[in-house]
Amino acid sequence: MSLGRPNARSWYAERMNDSERLRVLLIGGSGQLGAEIVREWSDCRVLAPTHTELPLEDGAALEQALERIQPDVVVNAAAFHNVDRCEAEPERAFAVNALAVDRLAGACAQRDCVFVTLSTDYVFDGDLGRPYIETDCPAPISVYGASKLAGEQLVLRRRSRAFVVRTCGLYGVRPSATKGYTFVDRIIAQARAGEPVRVVDDMVASPTYAVHLARALRALVATQAYGLYHCANAGAVSWHAFASAALELAGIAHPIEAIASASWKAPARRPRFSALANGRLQSLGIAMPSWRQGLCDYLTDRVTRGLTS
């Protein structure tokens, strides 16, 4: 649906007249995180256009949307996040993940509205051997990571009312837009079908459930303590151990073969140890559940939302 299309009910048509509730424009509202922000930010009036309705890279459309909606908060949960395609399309990666984010941050700063944008653990090279804190020096090893880091720096240089939030290994009830499934779903489906399951055991992360991230973001916005934060489910775990825990919690007994990441032929390099520590978030009194609790809540939500097969 086009912003300028006449005689059509656009996504911004419903005005937010309740002055007691934050008016939120959510970019990327149809993704895994965006869908949970819509659910979890129930105290706000959230408008969440799809990418087709409002692309992050369409600066003119974003300006029109900001003028019409006059949001109190803009959340950017959109990105060009196909890591391997970014290697083949670096210009697009930087156009979307850096330049478009900077343009949106500038528009928000001009209107004095809060800006929240999501970044990634892939800004690090994974060689540190411990969970990264916010003051650790980034060193991306992929085009995707480099483009996201550029977006971070462009936003932070403005010193405006902005939150830059790095997360890690995001998964949610809604399937991934790029893959059509979630990592946990794929592992469970393969195990139930009796198929071989192979998962890398030499890559460590902090897999993060989208519901927990959405809740933490709402609490963070309320602090007005702008800046750079890590926000991931607590703890570090290999993807093999994470997959094993998923099957255990789902009550499925099935072996998982541990493989080396070197055998996973992909165009883009991934960091070997990119777990994140939530130090600055914790200093504000915002605690993230553990990665195992994230798995438990994910599997429970799959049942309560009627999404189990």
N, C-alpha and C positions, 0 to 999 in steps of 0.2 A: 504494500500500500504506500503510495507516494504522499509526502507531506503536502504537496501542492495539488493533489487530486481533488477536483470539485465534487460536491454532492456525495461524498463518501464519509462514513463514520470512521475517522482516524483514531489511532491508539491514544492520542492526546486529548480526545474530545471531552473526556470526563474531567472536569476541573476539580482541583482540590481546594475546597472552601473551608475546611476545618482548620482553623489557625492553631489548634492545640496539637496537631500531628505534623511531623516532619514530611515535607514534600520531597520525594526521592525519585530521581531519574536514574534508572538502571540500564546501562549499556551492556548487552550480552545477557539479557534476561532469560533467554531460552536455553542456556547452557546448564551444566551440572551445578555450578555454584549459584548462578542467577536464579534458577528454579527454587533453590532453598532459601535464598534471600527473600524472594516473594512470599514464601511460606512463613519464614521465621520473623521477619520484620513486621509483625502484625500491628505494632503500635504506630507504624508509618503509613502514609499513602504512597504506594510504590507504583510507578508507571514503568513497565518493562517491555519496550518494543523489541521485536525480533531483529536479527541482522538485516533481513530484507527490508524491514520498515525503517530502520535507522542504523546504517553501517557506521562503525567507528571511524572509518577512513573518509567519510563524506563530511567534510568540514562545514559546508554550507547548510546541509541538513541539520547538523548538530547545533549550529547557531540559531536556526529557526526554532528548533525544539526548545532550546534554553530560553529564548524570548517568549515563547508561548506558555511554557510550563512554569518558568521562574522557580526552579527547584531550590530547596535548602541544601540538599546533598546530591551529588552526582557520583554514582559508583560505576567504575569501569571494570567489568568482568569479561570483557572481550579481548581477543588477541588472535594473531596468526600463530597458532601453537602446535602445528604439525612439525615436529622437530626435524624430521628428515626432509620434508619439502622445503623448509627454510634454507637448507644447504643449497638447494637447486634454485631458489628464488630469494636471494639475499636482499634485493632491492625492495621487494614486497614486504619482507620481514621487517626491515627498518622503517618502511613507510607506515606500516600498521602499528608495530610494537613500540616505536620510538616517536616518529614525527606526528602521527595522529594523536597519540597520548599527550604529547607536549601541547599540541594545538588545543585539545580539550581542556587541559590543565590551565592554559592561559585564559581561555574563555570563562572558566569557573572563577579564576582569580579576579578577572575584570568585574564579575558580578558578585564577588565576595560570598560565593557559596562553597561549601566544603567539597573537596574532591578526594575520592578513594580509588586507588588503582592497584590491581593485583600484579605481583611479579613472581619470581620463581627461584628455586634452589639452583637452577642451571646457570645462574650468574657466577657460581663457584666451580673450580676445577676438580674438586673432590679429593684433593691430595692431602688435606690437613689431618685426617684420621680421627676427628672428633666432630660433634655437631657444631655447625657454624653459628657464631653470634653476629649481631648487626655490625660490629666494628671490624670484623674480619675483611681482608682485602679481596674483592671480587676478582675472578680470573676466568671468564667464560671460555669454554673450549668448543663451542658450536655457534653457528650463526644465530640460532634462536636465543641462546644465552646472551650473546653480545647485543642483540637487538633489544632484549628486555632490560639489560643493564643500561643501555643508552636511554631508554624510556625513563627508568628510575632517575638517572642523573639530570635529565632535562626537567623533570617535575620538581625534584628537590632543590634545584638551583633557584627556583622562583621564591623559595621561602614563604610560600602562601599557606592557606588553610588546607593542607593536603596530607593524606596518609598514603605512604607507599608500603604495601604489605606483601612480603615474600611468603609463599607457601610451598608445599612439597607433596608430590605424589597424590594429587587430588583425585578423589573418586566420589561418586554419588549414586543415588538411586536412579537418576536419569542416565541413560547410556551416553557414552562419549560421542560427541558430534563427529569426531574424525574417525573413530574406530567402530562405532555402532554397538559397543558393549563396554562393560567395565572389566578391569583386571580380575576382580573377585568373581564376577559372574562367569567369566571365561574359564577360570580354574574349576569352579564348581560344576559347570556344564560338562567339561571334559572328564572330570572324575566320575560324575554320575553316568556318563556314557561308556565308562570303562576304557577311555582313550588314554594313551600315554600323556603324562603331564611333566613338562620340563620347565624349570624356572632357574634363572641365574642366582647364584649364591655369593657372588663377589661384588654385588652392588648394594649399598646400604642407604636407606632413606628414612623419612618420617612420614609414612603414608597418612593422608589427612582426609577425614570424612567431611564432605561438603556441609552437612548440617552443623557440625561443630564449628567450622570456619565461619559460616553465616552468623551464628550466635556471637562469636567472638568479635566479628567486625562490627556488629551493632553496639556491643559494649564499648569497643574502641572509639567509635564515632562519638559516643556520649561523653568521653573524657575530654575532648577538644585538645588533646596532647599530640599535636601534629608531628609528623616525622616518619622515620623508617622503622618498620617492625617485622619480626619473624612471627608467623602464626601457623603452626603445624601441630598435629597431634603429637603428644610428648613421647620421647624415646626414639632410639635408632634401631632399625631391624633390617636384615637382608630381605630381598624380595622372596627368596626361597622360604625363609622362616615365616614371613608374612602369609604366603600362600598356604603353608602347612597349618598355621593357626586358623586360617579361614576354613579349611576343610574340617579341622578339629571342632570348631565352634558350630559348624553346620552339621556335625554328626556323621561325617563321611570318612570312612577308612579307605584311603587310596594312596599309594606311594607317589612321591614327587621326586623326580630325578633332578639332582643339582647339576647345573651346567655352568661353564665359565662364560663371562660376557664376551670374551673374544670369539666364541663360536656363534654369537648373534651378529650376523653381518648386516650392519645398518650404515647408511651414509653419514650420519652424524654421530660424533662421540658423545657419550654420556659421562657425567661425573661418577666416580666409583663410590664415594662416601659423601653424600650431600644432605645428610640429616640436618635439621635446623633446631637451634635452641631458642626458646621463647623468653629470653631474659627481660627485654623491655616491656613486653606484654605483662609478664608476671609482676614487674615493678609497679604496674598500674592496678594490680589486684585482679587481673584477668587470667584465669588458669585454663589451659587446654587439657582435655582428657587424654589418656594414653592412646597409643595407636591400637592397642588391643581392645580398649573400650570403644574406639571408633568402629572396629570390626563388629563388635557385639551389637552396637546400636544400628549399624547398617543392616545386618541380617534381620534384626527385629523389625526395622522399618520396612524392609522388603515384604515381610509378612503382613504387618498392620495396614500397609497400603495396597495389599492384594496383588503384589507383583511377583510372587513365587510361582515357579512352573510346576 
